[in-house]
Amino acid sequence: MASVAHAQEHHDHPPAAHKSSRVDSRLLGMYLFLASETMLFGSFFTIYFFDRVVGHDEVGWPPDGLELPVYLALVNTIILVTSSFSMHWALQSIKRNNRSGLIAGLTLTFLLGLTFLLIQIREYTRIGFGPSENAFASTFFGLTGLHGAHVFIGLNLLLYALIRSLRGHYGPKAEDHLGVELPGIYWHFVDVMWIVVYTTVYVI
Amino acid sequence: MRNPFRSESEAFGFVLVCVVLFALVAAAGALFGGLIALVVFLVLAVGLAVYIKGPPKEQDRPAFARQRDDRQRILVVANETVAGKALRGEVVRRAQEDSDVLVVCPALNSPLRHWASDEDGARAKAQTRLDESLGALAAEGVEARGEVGDADPIQAMDDALRTFAANEIVVSTHPPGRSNWLEKQVIERARERYPVPITHVVVDLEREREGPTG
């Protein structure tokens, strides 16, 4: 009879504790939140595509005379994607018990996110049309504004995590850095949403 | 269904995937115009949706307890069928005099209760079935141990094999068409996952209740 292979042998210490397929309630809360967020963004995208497809043959999309700063938004996209790298670096650092890496990663992510938001605000002030101008303008401000609000929430979560990390919280064990992991998941979600928003609103 | 945001690392990987996919959309837009970019966008979005709808990622390879002697160790995994005569017969037939038999009864739960971590009732019911099964096995001369396992049968097997160096596994299910485990391909996944012989026993509880028919 073949004996069981020893993928990971344990010698002088007891075997690892039993795992559970249950999802940690805090993680479950984040999943449900992201599911609701996906539906919220989905409704905004539905409005966007409906407006775009229906009744704009004559005026065009975007309407004649309105131009979006595609390259400025591209710079903003690169900034936000870079912040995902720094967020990932922060979490990998604390997994290796590298506290300075965690703090540097969170600080960098926060600053990049803040830069993104400030550039977006500056874009709004100089774009030359307002939300009530026409359907295109409404959906543009609706989608990008919704995303901007999420970046703002993400910045608050990051700031909270950063303050806690400066106070010496978090550790390499999974249950000890959930306070970094959850904002990280949220931040990546916000990043993915921006990539979709940028592509649909600015590119296609 | 795959959850691309299951952990920070997977979410980061998903960001990278999205960057690549939407770079393709941008390239299509720059080369062929907005309409083609829209078509590429829709195709990629549907492809991504199909990927997410796919089966969840298999759990990591399990850690196994070390086999220290040649003793026969049988791991029996069964839920509602744990008290079935067919399973009992198979275990009695396989077990030798000094065999070590561990019966694991996963605490089957409703999805809602599972997600809410409300599993006390499911564990209590599984424990009751397990006790009955162990009693029946003892009556037939097989001294077996038992434990209530995780609701996911693969996770329950992983857990058991951490401390129990089984050299064969017996998995009992309802007949095809009535078995949730068969629908989830538990037997096939277990055969791929564990390097020991796996015996599948089908227990038809309804037929056993009706009694022997001519």
Interface residues (C-beta under 8 A of the other chain):
Chain A: M1 A2 S3 V4 A5 H6 A7 Q8 E9 H10 P15 A16 H18 K19 S20 S21 R22 V23 S25 L28 M30 Y31 L34 V81 S84 F85 M87 H88 L91 V180 E181 G184 I185 H188 F189 D191 V192 I195 V196 Y198 T199 T200 V203 I204
Chain B: N3 F5 S7 E8 S9 A11 F12 F14 V15 C18 V19 F22 V25 A26 G29 G34 A37 L38 F41 R61 P62 A63 F64 A65 R66 Q67 Q72 H114 W115 S117 E119 D150 A151 D152 Q155 D158 D159 L161 R162 T163 A165 A166 N167 E168 Y194 P195 V196 P197
